[in-house]
Amino acid sequence: MSESDDHAGLHIDSDWKSEAAAEKERLMAQEKQEAAKEAASGGAATSPGFLELVNMVAMQAAVALGGYQGPGGEQIPANHAAGKQFIDLLEVLAEKTKGNLSDDEQRVLNSVLHEMRMVYVQTVSGGGPTAPPEPQP
């Protein structure tokens, strides 16, 4: 291999590195733009948020308290211990996020906690499960 071949290889390698660096910068700029758009739209379309977490735990509590039917139409039996555990998780969430929630988030969490407690009391006292509360937006 001649000396001129070595220099040509270094030149191509150098060009490739500069192109890779430029592509990396373009991708980073694109990611920043997408993150800014997501933040401006509230981010709810692509990333889970606090209300989705509250609704997920509340749904588990409602199912555990017998508020839903299985795929065959049979009533899912109540599991009071599991229902209480999910309600307790919502209470922990409320305690740990105190002072850090928006007004809407606080309102939804308080409402869901109240409804789940009422359903729990009703099922434990023998009143049977009621229709679970509708998830709050």
For each residue, the residues with C-beta under 8 A, 3 or more apart:
1: 5 6
2: 5 6
3: 6 7
4: 7 8
5: 1 2 8 9
6: 1 2 3 9 10
7: 3 4 10 11
8: 4 5 11 12
9: 5 6 12 13
10: 6 7 13 14
11: 7 8 14 15
12: 8 9 15 16
13: 9 10 16 17
14: 10 11 17 18
15: 11 12 18 19
16: 12 13 19 20
17: 13 14 20 21
18: 14 15 21 22
19: 15 16 22 23
20: 16 17 23 24
21: 17 18 24 25
22: 18 19 25 26
23: 19 20 26 27
24: 20 21 27 28
25: 21 22 28 29
26: 22 23 29 30
27: 23 24 30 31
28: 24 25 31 32
29: 25 26 32 33
30: 26 27 33 34
31: 27 28 34 35
32: 28 29 35 36
33: 29 30 36 37
34: 30 31 37 38
35: 31 32 38 39
36: 32 33 39 40
37: 33 34 40 41
38: 34 35 41 43 45 46 47
39: 35 36 42 43
40: 36 37
41: 37 38 44 45
42: 39 45
43: 38 39 46 47 49
44: 41 47 49
45: 38 41 42
46: 38 43
47: 38 43 44
48: 52 53
49: 43 44 52 53
50: 53 54 97 101 105
51: 54 55 104 105 108 136 137
52: 48 49 55 56
53: 48 49 50 56 57 93
54: 50 51 57 58 90 93 105 108 109 112
55: 51 52 58 59 112 135 136
56: 52 53 59 60
57: 53 54 60 61 86 89 90 93
58: 54 55 61 62 86 90 112 115 116 132 133 135
59: 55 56 62 63 132 135
60: 56 57 63 64 82 86
61: 57 58 64 65 83 86 87 90 116 119 120
62: 58 59 65 67 68 116 119 132 133
63: 59 60 66 67 68 76
64: 60 61 78 79 80 82 83 85 86
65: 61 62 78 79 80 83 116 119 120 123 129 132
66: 63 75 76 77 78 79 123 128 129
67: 62 63 76 119 129 130 131 132
68: 62 63 76 132
69: 73 74 75 76
70: 73 74 75 76
71:
72:
73: 69 70
74: 69 70
75: 66 69 70
76: 63 66 67 68 69 70
77: 66
78: 64 65 66 83 123 129
79: 64 65 66 82 83
80: 64 65 83 84 120 123 124
81: 84 85
82: 60 64 79 85 86
83: 61 64 65 78 79 80 86 87 116 119 120 123
84: 80 81 87 88 120
85: 64 81 82 88 89
86: 57 58 60 61 64 82 83 89 90 116
87: 61 83 84 90 91 113 116 117 120
88: 84 85 91 92
89: 57 85 86 92 93
90: 54 57 58 61 86 87 93 94 109 112 113 116
91: 87 88 94 95 113
92: 88 89 95 96
93: 53 54 57 89 90 96 97 109
94: 90 91 97 98 109 110 113
95: 91 92 98
96: 92 93
97: 50 93 94 100 101 105 109
98: 94 95 101
99:
100: 97
101: 50 97 98 105 106 109
102: 105 106
103: 106 107
104: 51 107 108
105: 50 51 54 97 101 102 108 109
106: 101 102 103 109 110
107: 103 104 110 111 136
108: 51 54 104 105 111 112 136
109: 54 90 93 94 97 101 105 106 112 113
110: 94 106 107 113 114
111: 107 108 114 115 133 136
112: 54 55 58 90 108 109 115 116 133 136
113: 87 90 91 94 109 110 116 117
114: 110 111 117 118
115: 58 111 112 118 119 132 133
116: 58 61 62 65 83 86 87 90 112 113 119 120 133
117: 87 113 114 120 121
118: 114 115 121 122
119: 61 62 65 67 83 115 116 122 123 129 130 132 133
120: 61 65 80 83 84 87 116 117 123 124
121: 117 118 124 125
122: 118 119 125 127 128 129 130
123: 65 66 78 80 83 119 120 126 127 128 129
124: 80 120 121
125: 121 122
126: 123
127: 122 123 130
128: 66 122 123
129: 65 66 67 78 119 122 123
130: 67 119 122 127
131: 67
132: 58 59 62 65 67 68 115 119
133: 58 62 111 112 115 116 119
134:
135: 55 58 59
136: 51 55 107 108 111 112
137: 51
